Amino acid sequence: MAEQTAFAVAARVAERYGLKPYTPHGAERQLAWKECFMGSNGRLCGKWLNGEIQFAIVQAGTRPLPATERLRHELLDSLRAEFGADRVRECEWKGQ
């Protein structure tokens, strides 16, 4: 149930940023991404791994885009509102 809810939250946030659902393939499928959303400046993908739901935002280019940062913040805020701040954390490998 939590998995479905988390992916529904991600889908709503992705839609607000103009990202469209697409089926993961190639390397994304090998990395076990279950759902992905693509836009002109990047993508948002999510998966269930080791008892937790993980989302990754990958943008085009090398400089952080303001829209990407807004998407990241809104996704975190929306997931925390749904599940509680103590159950949602930002990944520790960001930027690596």
N, C-alpha and C positions, 0 to 999 in steps of 0.2 A: 504494500500500500504506500509506504513512504517513497519507494522508487517511482511509482506512477505520479505521485504528487510532486516530487522534485522535478521530474521531467515536464510536467504540466506547467509548473512555475517557470522553468527555463524557456519553454515554448512561448509563453505569454511575453516574457521579457524580450526574447529574440524577435518576435513579431513587431514589438514597439520600435525596434531598431532596424526594421526592414530586412531581417534575415529570414530566408525561406528554408523550409525543411528539405533535406536531401538524404539519400541513402549512402551511408559510408561505404567506401570501396577502397581497394588497394591497401596502402599503408594504414589508412584510418581503420579499415576492417581488421587488419592484423593487430592493431593496438586495442581492439575490442570496443571501439566506440559504438554505442548502441544507437544514439540519435545525434544528428548533426544539423546545423542551420548555417546557411551560407549567405553572405552578402558581398557587395563589391569591395569592401575593405578587409574581409576576413571571415572567420567562422567560429562557431561555438559548438562544441561536441561534449557529450556526456556518456558516462558508463558506470556500471556497478563493478567494484573491484575490492576484494578483501573486506567485505562487510560495510563498505561505504560507497556513496555516490560521488563521483568525481566529474568536474566540468573543466574544460580547457577552452580558453579563448586565444585564437591565433589570428594575428592581424597581418595584412600585407605591408611590406616595407619594414624599415628598421627603427624608425622614430615612433614613440608612443603617440597614438592619435587620441584627441580628446574624446571622440565618440567611443573608442574602445575602453577608455577609462570609465566613462559614464556607464557603459554596458556592464563592466566588471562590478562597479559599485552597486548598480541597481540589482544585478543578479544576487550578489551577497546580501543586500538589504532585504530583498524579496524572500530569499530562502530563510534568512534569520527570522523574519516576521512569521513565516509559516511553521518553522520547526523550533524556534528559540535560538538565541545567540550562542548558548552553550553547546549546541549541536551542529553549528555551521562554522567552519574556519576557512580562512584563506590558505591556499596551498603554500608550502614552504619552499618549493623549488622554482618559484616565479623568477623569470629572467635568467635561468641557468640553461 
